[in-house]
Amino acid sequence: MKETARNRILSRIYGHGKGWVFSAIDFLPDLKRWEIDRFLTDLAKEGKIARILPGLYYYPEYSKLLQKNVAPDVGHVAYALARKYDWKIQSPILSFFTLKYREIPPKAILARLS
């Protein structure tokens, strides 16, 4: 039996686990865009996923301590936005080393850090 688009989307979401932040781009090119949008909207209405921003969703993580779903990790949101818009995220630490040690070969930098 052929796997439905809805099951493929759910399988990928469940595979990434609780707290995963994603957009429709994470399901391309395996599925048609209209199928993805339709099923993500349906899953959000059913409460299986939550909508953060237009076109950005997450698989809610439940906190036993707080007795409710917690907000998604800010870093996960940033990386989901980066995937969606094809942005590159550079760590501030890497930026610092790039500027400060640009003349020094990478092996020498690693030797200094260890």
C-alpha positions as CSV (number, residue, x, y, z in Angstrom):
1,M,0.0,0.0,0.0
2,K,1.3,3.4,-0.9
3,E,2.1,5.7,2.0
4,T,-0.1,8.8,2.1
5,A,1.4,12.3,2.2
6,R,-0.1,12.9,5.6
7,N,1.6,9.8,7.0
8,R,4.9,10.8,5.4
9,I,4.7,14.2,7.1
10,L,3.8,12.7,10.4
11,S,6.5,10.1,10.2
12,R,9.2,12.8,9.5
13,I,7.9,15.0,12.4
14,Y,7.8,12.0,14.8
15,G,11.2,10.9,13.6
16,H,12.8,14.2,14.6
17,G,11.2,14.1,18.0
18,K,9.5,16.5,20.4
19,G,10.7,20.1,20.1
20,W,11.5,20.0,16.4
21,V,10.8,23.3,14.6
22,F,10.2,23.1,10.9
23,S,8.5,24.6,7.8
24,A,7.1,23.3,4.6
25,I,10.6,23.5,3.0
26,D,11.7,20.6,5.3
27,F,9.3,18.3,3.4
28,L,10.3,19.3,-0.2
29,P,10.9,17.9,-2.8
30,D,9.4,14.6,-1.5
31,L,5.8,16.0,-1.5
32,K,3.9,18.7,-3.4
33,R,3.8,22.1,-1.7
34,W,0.0,22.2,-1.6
35,E,-0.1,18.8,0.1
36,I,2.4,19.9,2.7
37,D,0.6,23.2,3.5
38,R,-2.8,21.5,3.7
39,F,-1.6,18.7,6.1
40,L,0.5,21.1,8.3
41,T,-2.6,23.3,8.7
42,D,-4.8,20.2,9.5
43,L,-2.2,18.9,12.0
44,A,-2.1,22.3,13.7
45,K,-5.9,22.4,14.0
46,E,-5.8,18.9,15.5
47,G,-3.3,20.0,18.0
48,K,-0.6,17.5,17.0
49,I,1.8,20.4,16.0
50,A,1.8,24.1,16.9
51,R,2.1,27.1,14.6
52,I,4.8,29.6,15.8
53,L,4.7,32.0,12.9
54,P,3.1,31.9,9.4
55,G,4.7,28.8,7.8
56,L,6.7,27.8,10.9
57,Y,5.6,25.0,13.1
58,Y,6.9,22.9,16.0
59,Y,6.2,19.5,17.5
60,P,5.2,20.5,21.1
61,E,7.2,19.2,24.0
62,Y,5.3,18.6,27.3
63,S,6.9,19.6,30.6
64,K,5.8,17.4,33.5
65,L,7.1,20.1,35.9
66,L,5.1,22.9,34.3
67,Q,2.2,20.6,33.4
68,K,1.9,22.2,29.9
69,N,3.7,22.4,26.6
70,V,6.8,24.5,26.6
71,A,7.8,27.0,24.0
72,P,10.3,25.9,21.4
73,D,14.0,26.5,21.8
74,V,15.1,29.8,20.3
75,G,18.0,28.2,18.6
76,H,15.8,25.6,16.9
77,V,13.5,28.4,15.7
78,A,16.6,30.3,14.3
79,Y,17.8,27.2,12.4
80,A,14.3,26.5,11.1
81,L,14.1,30.1,9.8
82,A,17.5,29.7,8.3
83,R,16.5,26.5,6.4
84,K,13.3,28.2,5.3
85,Y,14.9,31.3,3.8
86,D,18.3,29.6,2.9
87,W,20.2,31.8,5.4
88,K,23.5,30.9,6.9
89,I,23.9,31.3,10.7
90,Q,27.4,31.9,12.0
91,S,28.3,31.5,15.6
92,P,29.6,34.7,17.3
93,I,32.5,32.7,18.7
94,L,33.5,31.6,15.2
95,S,33.2,35.2,14.0
96,F,35.6,36.3,16.8
97,F,38.2,33.7,15.8
98,T,37.8,34.5,12.2
99,L,38.5,38.2,12.8
100,K,41.2,37.8,15.4
101,Y,43.1,34.8,14.0
102,R,42.6,35.2,10.3
103,E,46.4,35.2,9.7
104,I,47.1,32.1,11.8
105,P,46.6,28.6,10.2
106,P,43.7,26.6,11.7
107,K,46.0,24.0,13.2
108,A,47.8,26.6,15.2
109,I,44.5,28.0,16.5
110,L,43.4,24.5,17.6
111,A,46.7,24.0,19.3
112,R,46.3,27.2,21.3
113,L,42.8,26.2,22.4
114,S,43.8,22.7,23.7
